[in-house]
Amino acid sequence: MDYARDRGERPNNQVAKRIMSEAEEIDGDRVKIKFGPEVMKYLKQLHNAIRGADHETFDSDVQHLVGYLASGNPVSINSAVYALISAGTEVDKYARKTGDTSARDAFGLAASHILGQTADAKPVTALLLPAVARSR
């Protein structure tokens, strides 16, 4: 998306409201995303960088989340956001504890591709699953 602030302009409140209302209409559990090859490359590098870490230096639950993201399976938007935020936090702690920056580098490159901040970034594929009746 092209935001006014990126062009040095003051953000338009109407545009911001429209973007937020559209975002609120998305069911983050129903919409699944699949990362492109560039993102997958860096998620796999991240997974390899943390694979041998013990629970003292990297949370094992987050290791599993990163492994699932790196598997290439479609994942719900909610799960992807949770996993990426958790991984970012753990990667930072891991780098500070061990001095190993390979995980931080891989995470940074994956995040840059996801956010479209690289010259060769590709859009994320979104898959809308069929409506499932929810029990109350």
PyMOL commands that set and color helices and strands:
alter all, ss='L'
color gray80, all
select helices_A, chain A and resi 4-7+13-24+37-50+60-70+77-98+102-114
alter helices_A, ss='H'
color red, helices_A
select strands_A, chain A and resi 31-34+75-76+125-128
alter strands_A, ss='S'
color yellow, strands_A
deselect
rebuild
show_as cartoon
